[in-house]
Amino acid sequence: MQNEDDLRGLAKVTDFMRAVSFLFLAIHIYWFCYGWLHEMGWTLDIVDRILSNFQRTTGLFSSLLYTKLFCVLFLGLSCMGNQGVKKLSLIHISEPTRQAEISYAVFCLKKKKKKQSTR
């Protein structure tokens, strides 16, 4: 039971790191393609102020490579976290809930069996 909780926690952390990676990518595109986005009318004043303050305090957008580096770093960390779950597969099990008489989907992790090659 504890192992399943640990794996679910690891999956949530890796999903969060992947989301942060995509957020850095979206911010990168917004910052460095701002002229075109402004011409198209796709900019927001509040986002401009937040990113300007963020740039002033951190200097993250002073080079094209910094945001790309952070994006790749978080994406790589999320992939490294998935290596621990690589040998597991998801099995769908339907169980009744205790609070209501309906069923819900529970995904349990089960180890994959190694296939033996026959020659």
Secondary structure, 3 states (H helix, E strand, C coil): CHHHHHHHHHHHHHHHHHHHHHHHHHHHHHHHCHHHHHHHCCCCHHHHHHHHHHHHHHCCCCCHHHHHHHHHHHHHHHHHHHHHHCCEEEEEEEEECCCCCCEEEEEEEEECCCCCCCC
